[in-house]
Amino acid sequence: MTSKKPERLGDAPIEERFRELMVGAAKGLDDVFNGEDRSQDHKVGFVLLVFPFDSTDGRCNYISNGADRKDIVVMMKEQIKRFEGQPEMKGTA
């Protein structure tokens, strides 16, 4: 009997219910930002995160147009610092 290694957060594949939609959205975004000509290098990278609002386990599905995950981790950490540094906004605008 073989035991299945537990998945670490972020290691699981895209949930099947989101796979086709996310691949289509990623292709569309890549076409918009980088053109349909795949012979040229990408100039703009992106990450798409999709999660169900009713999730209780923190599950988030991830897809990108080839960005290195190490670079994405750095970018996300920097973005979180920016978000946390913003003052609480109040008002009616």
MOPAC internal coordinates of N, CA, C and O (Angstrom, degrees):
PM7 1SCF
backbone

  N    0.0000 0     0.00 0     0.00 0    0    0    0
  C    1.4523 1     0.00 0     0.00 0    1    0    0
  C    1.5248 1   108.66 1     0.00 0    2    1    0
  O    1.2310 1   120.66 1   -49.26 1    3    2    1
  N    1.3200 1   116.35 1   130.74 1    3    2    1
  C    1.4617 1   120.66 1   178.04 1    5    3    2
  C    1.5113 1   109.19 1  -102.06 1    6    5    3
  O    1.2310 1   121.39 1   -41.85 1    7    6    5
  N    1.3182 1   114.94 1   138.15 1    7    6    5
  C    1.4641 1   118.40 1   178.15 1    9    7    6
  C    1.5137 1   108.65 1   -95.28 1   10    9    7
  O    1.2310 1   121.07 1   -42.53 1   11   10    9
  N    1.2904 1   115.57 1   137.47 1   11   10    9
  C    1.4532 1   121.64 1   178.78 1   13   11   10
  C    1.5246 1   109.15 1   -80.27 1   14   13   11
  O    1.2310 1   121.08 1   -52.52 1   15   14   13
  N    1.3198 1   115.54 1   127.48 1   15   14   13
  C    1.4594 1   120.47 1   177.44 1   17   15   14
  C    1.5278 1   108.96 1   -67.41 1   18   17   15
  O    1.2310 1   119.63 1   -49.81 1   19   18   17
  N    1.3294 1   118.31 1   130.19 1   19   18   17
  C    1.4714 1   119.05 1   179.61 1   21   19   18
  C    1.5244 1   110.93 1   -64.01 1   22   21   19
  O    1.2310 1   120.80 1   -37.02 1   23   22   21
  N    1.3032 1   116.08 1   142.98 1   23   22   21
  C    1.4577 1   121.16 1   179.63 1   25   23   22
  C    1.5137 1   109.96 1   -76.94 1   26   25   23
  O    1.2310 1   121.24 1   -43.11 1   27   26   25
  N    1.3267 1   115.24 1   136.89 1   27   26   25
  C    1.4547 1   119.83 1   173.33 1   29   27   26
  C    1.5196 1   107.53 1   -81.23 1   30   29   27
  O    1.2310 1   120.95 1   -24.50 1   31   30   29
  N    1.3140 1   115.79 1   155.50 1   31   30   29
  C    1.4531 1   120.64 1   178.18 1   33   31   30
  C    1.5256 1   109.08 1   -54.68 1   34   33   31
  O    1.2310 1   120.12 1   -54.51 1   35   34   33
  N    1.3107 1   117.38 1   125.49 1   35   34   33
  C    1.4511 1   121.40 1   178.64 1   37   35   34
  C    1.5121 1   114.16 1    93.58 1   38   37   35
  O    1.2310 1   119.62 1   172.23 1   39   38   37
  N    1.3379 1   118.34 1    -7.77 1   39   38   37
  C    1.4564 1   120.83 1  -179.31 1   41   39   38
  C    1.5231 1   113.21 1   -92.56 1   42   41   39
  O    1.2310 1   120.20 1   164.93 1   43   42   41
  N    1.2941 1   117.23 1   -15.07 1   43   42   41
  C    1.4562 1   120.06 1  -176.93 1   45   43   42
  C    1.5257 1   110.02 1   -71.94 1   46   45   43
  O    1.2310 1   120.36 1   -31.77 1   47   46   45
  N    1.3267 1   116.93 1   148.23 1   47   46   45
  C    1.4671 1   119.07 1   175.93 1   49   47   46
  C    1.5297 1   111.05 1   -67.71 1   50   49   47
  O    1.2310 1   121.17 1   -14.36 1   51   50   49
  N    1.3157 1   115.36 1   165.64 1   51   50   49
  C    1.4648 1   120.49 1   176.46 1   53   51   50
  C    1.5275 1   108.40 1   -56.68 1   54   53   51
  O    1.2310 1   121.07 1   -44.63 1   55   54   53
  N    1.3171 1   115.56 1   135.37 1   55   54   53
  C    1.4646 1   119.18 1   176.39 1   57   55   54
  C    1.5266 1   108.78 1   -57.95 1   58   57   55
  O    1.2310 1   120.94 1   -43.22 1   59   58   57
  N    1.3039 1   115.80 1   136.78 1   59   58   57
  C    1.4632 1   121.21 1  -175.10 1   61   59   58
  C    1.5301 1   112.36 1   -55.27 1   62   61   59
  O    1.2310 1   120.26 1   143.99 1   63   62   61
  N    1.3385 1   117.11 1   -36.01 1   63   62   61
  C    1.4711 1   119.87 1  -178.28 1   65   63   62
  C    1.5294 1   112.21 1   -65.64 1   66   65   63
  O    1.2310 1   119.90 1   161.18 1   67   66   65
  N    1.3468 1   117.80 1   -18.82 1   67   66   65
  C    1.4635 1   121.43 1  -179.44 1   69   67   66
  C    1.5245 1   113.38 1  -107.50 1   70   69   67
  O    1.2310 1   119.74 1   166.06 1   71   70   69
  N    1.3308 1   118.10 1   -13.94 1   71   70   69
  C    1.4637 1   121.84 1  -170.50 1   73   71   70
  C    1.5325 1   113.51 1   -53.54 1   74   73   71
  O    1.2310 1   119.61 1   122.26 1   75   74   73
  N    1.3039 1   118.34 1   -57.74 1   75   74   73
  C    1.4615 1   121.38 1  -175.69 1   77   75   74
  C    1.5307 1   111.36 1   -61.63 1   78   77   75
  O    1.2310 1   120.41 1   137.89 1   79   78   77
  N    1.3269 1   116.82 1   -42.11 1   79   78   77
  C    1.4651 1   120.52 1   179.59 1   81   79   78
  C    1.5286 1   111.57 1   -64.58 1   82   81   79
  O    1.2310 1   120.49 1   137.32 1   83   82   81
  N    1.3290 1   116.66 1   -42.68 1   83   82   81
  C    1.4629 1   120.13 1  -178.13 1   85   83   82
  C    1.5233 1   111.70 1   -69.27 1   86   85   83
  O    1.2310 1   120.16 1   139.35 1   87   86   85
  N    1.3218 1   117.31 1   -40.65 1   87   86   85
  C    1.4655 1   119.94 1   177.77 1   89   87   86
  C    1.5263 1   109.44 1   -62.93 1   90   89   87
  O    1.2310 1   119.98 1   137.21 1   91   90   89
  N    1.3360 1   117.64 1   -42.79 1   91   90   89
  C    1.4638 1   121.27 1   178.24 1   93   91   90
  C    1.5235 1   112.02 1   -63.99 1   94   93   91
  O    1.2310 1   120.70 1   136.98 1   95   94   93
  N    1.3354 1   116.26 1   -43.02 1   95   94   93
  C    1.4674 1   120.08 1   179.00 1   97   95   94
  C    1.5237 1   110.58 1   -65.16 1   98   97   95
  O    1.2310 1   120.25 1   139.07 1   99   98   97
  N    1.3312 1   117.13 1   -40.93 1   99   98   97
  C    1.4658 1   120.65 1   179.45 1  101   99   98
  C    1.5230 1   110.70 1   -64.16 1  102  101   99
  O    1.2310 1   120.12 1   137.76 1  103  102  101
  N    1.3144 1   117.38 1   -42.24 1  103  102  101
  C    1.4654 1   120.09 1   177.77 1  105  103  102
  C    1.5205 1   110.63 1   -63.05 1  106  105  103
  O    1.2310 1   120.59 1   136.33 1  107  106  105
  N    1.3294 1   116.47 1   -43.67 1  107  106  105
  C    1.4612 1   120.21 1   178.75 1  109  107  106
  C    1.5205 1   112.29 1   -62.09 1  110  109  107
  O    1.2310 1   120.33 1   135.08 1  111  110  109
  N    1.3328 1   116.97 1   -44.92 1  111  110  109
  C    1.4695 1   120.72 1   177.73 1  113  111  110
  C    1.5206 1   111.00 1   -62.47 1  114  113  111
  O    1.2310 1   120.65 1   138.16 1  115  114  113
  N    1.3218 1   116.37 1   -41.84 1  115  114  113
  C    1.4575 1   120.02 1  -179.65 1  117  115  114
  C    1.5312 1   110.41 1   -64.34 1  118  117  115
  O    1.2310 1   120.25 1   139.31 1  119  118  117
  N    1.3189 1   117.12 1   -40.69 1  119  118  117
  C    1.4675 1   120.49 1   176.45 1  121  119  118
  C    1.5223 1   111.45 1   -60.91 1  122  121  119
  O    1.2310 1   120.50 1   136.43 1  123  122  121
  N    1.3254 1   116.66 1   -43.57 1  123  122  121
  C    1.4674 1   121.20 1  -178.61 1  125  123  122
  C    1.5292 1   110.78 1   -64.49 1  126  125  123
  O    1.2310 1   120.38 1   132.73 1  127  126  125
  N    1.3271 1   116.89 1   -47.27 1  127  126  125
  C    1.4597 1   120.49 1  -174.49 1  129  127  126
  C    1.5190 1   114.14 1   -83.72 1  130  129  127
  O    1.2310 1   120.23 1   151.52 1  131  130  129
  N    1.3335 1   117.16 1   -28.48 1  131  130  129
  C    1.4615 1   119.84 1  -172.89 1  133  131  130
  C    1.5216 1   114.32 1  -123.31 1  134  133  131
  O    1.2310 1   120.29 1  -179.83 1  135  134  133
  N    1.3267 1   117.05 1     0.17 1  135  134  133
  C    1.4562 1   119.98 1  -179.32 1  137  135  134
  C    1.5195 1   112.06 1    81.35 1  138  137  135
  O    1.2310 1   121.44 1   -16.26 1  139  138  137
  N    1.2974 1   114.86 1   163.74 1  139  138  137
  C    1.4578 1   120.16 1  -176.71 1  141  139  138
  C    1.5190 1   112.64 1   -84.17 1  142  141  139
  O    1.2310 1   119.73 1   166.38 1  143  142  141
  N    1.3216 1   118.12 1   -13.62 1  143  142  141
  C    1.4569 1   122.30 1  -178.66 1  145  143  142
  C    1.5233 1   109.39 1   -75.91 1  146  145  143
  O    1.2310 1   120.17 1   -75.45 1  147  146  145
  N    1.3144 1   117.28 1   104.55 1  147  146  145
  C    1.4620 1   121.81 1  -176.76 1  149  147  146
  C    1.5259 1   113.21 1   -77.75 1  150  149  147
  O    1.2310 1   119.79 1   176.14 1  151  150  149
  N    1.3429 1   118.00 1    -3.86 1  151  150  149
  C    1.4603 1   119.84 1   179.18 1  153  151  150
  C    1.5250 1   111.28 1   -78.28 1  154  153  151
  O    1.2310 1   120.18 1   164.07 1  155  154  153
  N    1.3351 1   117.25 1   -15.93 1  155  154  153
  C    1.4537 1   120.78 1  -179.61 1  157  155  154
  C    1.5306 1   110.33 1   -93.68 1  158  157  155
  O    1.2310 1   121.08 1   -27.79 1  159  158  157
  N    1.3346 1   115.53 1   152.21 1  159  158  157
  C    1.4597 1   120.26 1   176.90 1  161  159  158
  C    1.5156 1   110.09 1   -67.82 1  162  161  159
  O    1.2310 1   121.70 1   -31.13 1  163  162  161
  N    1.3186 1   114.36 1   148.87 1  163  162  161
  C    1.4666 1   119.22 1   174.66 1  165  163  162
  C    1.5144 1   108.84 1   -68.10 1  166  165  163
  O    1.2310 1   120.85 1   -42.20 1  167  166  165
  N    1.3146 1   115.97 1   137.80 1  167  166  165
  C    1.4598 1   121.45 1   176.55 1  169  167  166
  C    1.5207 1   111.14 1  -103.92 1  170  169  167
  O    1.2310 1   120.89 1   154.47 1  171  170  169
  N    1.3338 1   115.90 1   -25.53 1  171  170  169
  C    1.4704 1   121.41 1  -176.86 1  173  171  170
  C    1.5225 1   108.65 1  -126.30 1  174  173  171
  O    1.2310 1   121.51 1   -52.56 1  175  174  173
  N    1.3322 1   114.71 1   127.44 1  175  174  173
  C    1.4530 1   119.98 1   175.98 1  177  175  174
  C    1.5197 1   110.20 1  -101.29 1  178  177  175
  O    1.2310 1   120.90 1   -24.28 1  179  178  177
  N    1.3143 1   115.89 1   155.72 1  179  178  177
  C    1.4561 1   119.68 1   176.93 1  181  179  178
  C    1.5215 1   110.03 1  -150.40 1  182  181  179
  O    1.2310 1   121.70 1   -18.33 1  183  182  181
  N    1.3140 1   114.36 1   161.67 1  183  182  181
  C    1.4551 1   123.60 1   174.68 1  185  183  182
  C    1.5196 1   106.88 1  -130.97 1  186  185  183
  O    1.2310 1   120.61 1   -44.50 1  187  186  185
  N    1.3049 1   116.44 1   135.50 1  187  186  185
  C    1.4589 1   122.22 1   175.84 1  189  187  186
  C    1.5232 1   107.69 1  -115.68 1  190  189  187
  O    1.2310 1   120.66 1   -57.48 1  191  190  189
  N    1.3212 1   116.34 1   122.52 1  191  190  189
  C    1.4546 1   122.51 1   177.04 1  193  191  190
  C    1.5282 1   108.36 1  -112.64 1  194  193  191
  O    1.2310 1   120.46 1   -50.44 1  195  194  193
  N    1.3150 1   116.73 1   129.56 1  195  194  193
  C    1.4624 1   121.80 1  -178.47 1  197  195  194
  C    1.5212 1   108.13 1  -129.13 1  198  197  195
  O    1.2310 1   120.98 1   -48.95 1  199  198  197
  N    1.3373 1   115.73 1   131.05 1  199  198  197
  C    1.4563 1   120.35 1  -179.58 1  201  199  198
  C    1.5184 1   109.19 1  -145.58 1  202  201  199
  O    1.2310 1   120.55 1   -32.73 1  203  202  201
  N    1.3290 1   116.55 1   147.27 1  203  202  201
  C    1.4591 1   119.49 1   174.92 1  205  203  202
  C    1.5278 1   109.72 1   -79.03 1  206  205  203
  O    1.2310 1   120.46 1   -44.36 1  207  206  205
  N    1.3132 1   116.73 1   135.64 1  207  206  205
  C    1.4635 1   120.90 1   179.27 1  209  207  206
  C    1.5195 1   112.49 1   -60.96 1  210  209  207
  O    1.2310 1   120.54 1   151.53 1  211  210  209
  N    1.3389 1   116.58 1   -28.47 1  211  210  209
  C    1.4590 1   119.20 1  -176.79 1  213  211  210
  C    1.5318 1   112.86 1   -90.58 1  214  213  211
  O    1.2310 1   119.98 1  -168.09 1  215  214  213
  N    1.3235 1   117.63 1    11.91 1  215  214  213
  C    1.4586 1   121.46 1  -178.90 1  217  215  214
  C    1.5267 1   110.80 1   -67.28 1  218  217  215
  O    1.2310 1   121.27 1   -44.58 1  219  218  217
  N    1.3181 1   115.18 1   135.42 1  219  218  217
  C    1.4569 1   119.65 1   176.74 1  221  219  218
  C    1.5271 1   111.58 1  -108.41 1  222  221  219
  O    1.2310 1   120.60 1   173.87 1  223  222  221
  N    1.3368 1   116.46 1    -6.13 1  223  222  221
  C    1.4604 1   119.77 1  -177.28 1  225  223  222
  C    1.5279 1   112.99 1  -107.39 1  226  225  223
  O    1.2310 1   119.86 1  -175.82 1  227  226  225
  N    1.3282 1   117.87 1     4.18 1  227  226  225
  C    1.4536 1   120.86 1   178.72 1  229  227  226
  C    1.5067 1   114.11 1    75.10 1  230  229  227
  O    1.2310 1   119.80 1  -162.57 1  231  230  229
  N    1.3259 1   117.98 1    17.43 1  231  230  229
  C    1.4606 1   122.66 1  -177.09 1  233  231  230
  C    1.5143 1   110.11 1   -65.19 1  234  233  231
  O    1.2310 1   120.69 1   -48.32 1  235  234  233
  N    1.3352 1   116.28 1   131.68 1  235  234  233
  C    1.4533 1   122.49 1   177.06 1  237  235  234
  C    1.5191 1   108.02 1  -137.89 1  238  237  235
  O    1.2310 1   120.34 1   -49.21 1  239  238  237
  N    1.3134 1   116.95 1   130.79 1  239  238  237
  C    1.4576 1   123.10 1   179.33 1  241  239  238
  C    1.5212 1   108.98 1   -93.69 1  242  241  239
  O    1.2310 1   120.40 1   -40.87 1  243  242  241
  N    1.3307 1   116.83 1   139.13 1  243  242  241
  C    1.4595 1   123.47 1  -171.46 1  245  243  242
  C    1.5216 1   109.94 1  -127.47 1  246  245  243
  O    1.2310 1   120.78 1   -42.85 1  247  246  245
  N    1.3303 1   116.12 1   137.15 1  247  246  245
  C    1.4670 1   121.16 1   170.58 1  249  247  246
  C    1.5278 1   106.85 1  -149.51 1  250  249  247
  O    1.2310 1   120.96 1   -32.47 1  251  250  249
  N    1.3205 1   115.78 1   147.53 1  251  250  249
  C    1.4618 1   120.24 1   177.00 1  253  251  250
  C    1.5229 1   108.35 1  -140.44 1  254  253  251
  O    1.2310 1   120.99 1    -3.46 1  255  254  253
  N    1.3158 1   115.71 1   176.54 1  255  254  253
  C    1.4547 1   119.78 1   177.78 1  257  255  254
  C    1.5284 1   111.06 1  -100.08 1  258  257  255
  O    1.2310 1   121.31 1  -142.03 1  259  258  257
  N    1.3056 1   115.09 1    37.97 1  259  258  257
  C    1.4517 1   119.89 1   173.89 1  261  259  258
  C    1.5111 1   114.96 1   106.10 1  262  261  259
  O    1.2310 1   120.27 1  -173.16 1  263  262  261
  N    1.3130 1   117.08 1     6.84 1  263  262  261
  C    1.4618 1   120.24 1   179.51 1  265  263  262
  C    1.5247 1   109.59 1   -65.14 1  266  265  263
  O    1.2310 1   120.79 1   -37.97 1  267  266  265
  N    1.3161 1   116.09 1   142.03 1  267  266  265
  C    1.4604 1   122.08 1   177.68 1  269  267  266
  C    1.5246 1   109.18 1   -70.05 1  270  269  267
  O    1.2310 1   120.12 1   -50.52 1  271  270  269
  N    1.3111 1   117.37 1   129.48 1  271  270  269
  C    1.4690 1   120.93 1  -176.97 1  273  271  270
  C    1.5193 1   112.58 1   -58.71 1  274  273  271
  O    1.2310 1   119.99 1   145.36 1  275  274  273
  N    1.3298 1   117.62 1   -34.64 1  275  274  273
  C    1.4713 1   119.96 1   178.80 1  277  275  274
  C    1.5284 1   109.77 1   -62.35 1  278  277  275
  O    1.2310 1   120.33 1   139.17 1  279  278  277
  N    1.3242 1   116.97 1   -40.83 1  279  278  277
  C    1.4625 1   120.50 1   178.00 1  281  279  278
  C    1.5226 1   111.02 1   -66.88 1  282  281  279
  O    1.2310 1   120.43 1   142.77 1  283  282  281
  N    1.3204 1   116.79 1   -37.23 1  283  282  281
  C    1.4614 1   121.21 1   179.37 1  285  283  282
  C    1.5244 1   109.95 1   -66.12 1  286  285  283
  O    1.2310 1   120.10 1   140.59 1  287  286  285
  N    1.3304 1   117.42 1   -39.41 1  287  286  285
  C    1.4715 1   120.46 1   178.21 1  289  287  286
  C    1.5207 1   109.82 1   -60.43 1  290  289  287
  O    1.2310 1   119.86 1   134.85 1  291  290  289
  N    1.3284 1   117.87 1   -45.15 1  291  290  289
  C    1.4593 1   122.01 1   178.40 1  293  291  290
  C    1.5242 1   110.11 1   -61.12 1  294  293  291
  O    1.2310 1   120.41 1   133.60 1  295  294  293
  N    1.3247 1   116.83 1   -46.40 1  295  294  293
  C    1.4629 1   121.62 1  -179.46 1  297  295  294
  C    1.5302 1   111.16 1   -61.45 1  298  297  295
  O    1.2310 1   120.46 1   137.08 1  299  298  297
  N    1.3361 1   116.72 1   -42.92 1  299  298  297
  C    1.4654 1   120.08 1  -179.48 1  301  299  298
  C    1.5276 1   111.43 1   -65.63 1  302  301  299
  O    1.2310 1   120.36 1   139.05 1  303  302  301
  N    1.3267 1   116.92 1   -40.95 1  303  302  301
  C    1.4616 1   120.02 1   177.65 1  305  303  302
  C    1.5275 1   110.38 1   -60.74 1  306  305  303
  O    1.2310 1   120.41 1   136.86 1  307  306  305
  N    1.3244 1   116.83 1   -43.14 1  307  306  305
  C    1.4629 1   120.65 1   178.45 1  309  307  306
  C    1.5211 1   110.96 1   -64.68 1  310  309  307
  O    1.2310 1   120.42 1   139.95 1  311  310  309
  N    1.3406 1   116.81 1   -40.05 1  311  310  309
  C    1.4601 1   120.90 1   180.00 1  313  311  310
  C    1.5256 1   110.67 1   -65.81 1  314  313  311
  O    1.2310 1   120.26 1   138.97 1  315  314  313
  N    1.3213 1   117.12 1   -41.03 1  315  314  313
  C    1.4699 1   120.86 1   178.41 1  317  315  314
  C    1.5214 1   109.93 1   -61.54 1  318  317  315
  O    1.2310 1   119.94 1   138.44 1  319  318  317
  N    1.3252 1   117.72 1   -41.56 1  319  318  317
  C    1.4623 1   120.70 1   177.51 1  321  319  318
  C    1.5261 1   110.59 1   -59.77 1  322  321  319
  O    1.2310 1   120.38 1   139.35 1  323  322  321
  N    1.3280 1   116.88 1   -40.65 1  323  322  321
  C    1.4695 1   120.32 1   177.85 1  325  323  322
  C    1.5197 1   110.77 1   -64.49 1  326  325  323
  O    1.2310 1   120.82 1   134.34 1  327  326  325
  N    1.3429 1   116.04 1   -45.66 1  327  326  325
  C    1.4666 1   119.81 1   179.42 1  329  327  326
  C    1.5176 1   110.86 1   -60.91 1  330  329  327
  O    1.2310 1   120.01 1   135.98 1  331  330  329
  N    1.3157 1   117.58 1   -44.02 1  331  330  329
  C    1.4592 1   120.67 1  -177.35 1  333  331  330
  C    1.5182 1   112.09 1   -71.14 1  334  333  331
  O    1.2310 1   120.11 1   155.12 1  335  334  333
  N    1.3104 1   117.40 1   -24.88 1  335  334  333
  C    1.4543 1   120.73 1  -179.82 1  337  335  334
  C    1.5091 1   114.42 1   -82.48 1  338  337  335
  O    1.2310 1   120.35 1   170.09 1  339  338  337
  N    1.3227 1   116.94 1    -9.91 1  339  338  337
  C    1.4588 1   120.16 1  -179.54 1  341  339  338
  C    1.5229 1   109.19 1   -76.01 1  342  341  339
  O    1.2310 1   120.53 1   -43.42 1  343  342  341
  N    1.3126 1   116.60 1   136.58 1  343  342  341
  C    1.4678 1   118.73 1   175.71 1  345  343  342
  C    1.5169 1   110.84 1   -67.87 1  346  345  343
  O    1.2310 1   121.24 1   -25.21 1  347  346  345
  N    1.3083 1   115.24 1   154.79 1  347  346  345
  C    1.4544 1   119.50 1   175.90 1  349  347  346
  C    1.5364 1   108.37 1   -63.27 1  350  349  347
  O    1.2310 1   121.29 1   -51.48 1  351  350  349
  N    1.2942 1   115.14 1   128.52 1  351  350  349
  C    1.4583 1   120.17 1   179.92 1  353  351  350
  C    1.5294 1   109.04 1   -94.39 1  354  353  351
  O    1.2310 1   121.01 1   -46.73 1  355  354  353
  N    1.3035 1   115.68 1   133.27 1  355  354  353
  C    1.4633 1   120.92 1   176.75 1  357  355  354
  C    1.5150 1   107.81 1  -133.22 1  358  357  355
  O    1.2310 1   120.89 1   -29.86 1  359  358  357
  N    1.2758 1   115.90 1   150.14 1  359  358  357
  C    1.4581 1   119.92 1   178.33 1  361  359  358
  C    1.5019 1   111.30 1   144.66 1  362  361  359
  O    1.2310 1   121.11 1     6.73 1  363  362  361
  N    1.3091 1   115.49 1  -173.27 1  363  362  361
  C    1.4559 1   120.10 1  -176.62 1  365  363  362
  C    1.5193 1   112.67 1  -119.23 1  366  365  363
  O    1.2310 1   120.11 1  -175.10 1  367  366  365
  N    1.3424 1   117.40 1     4.90 1  367  366  365
  C    1.4672 1   120.45 1  -178.70 1  369  367  366
  C    1.4989 1   111.80 1   -71.98 1  370  369  367
  O    1.2310 1   120.10 1   180.00 1  371  370  369

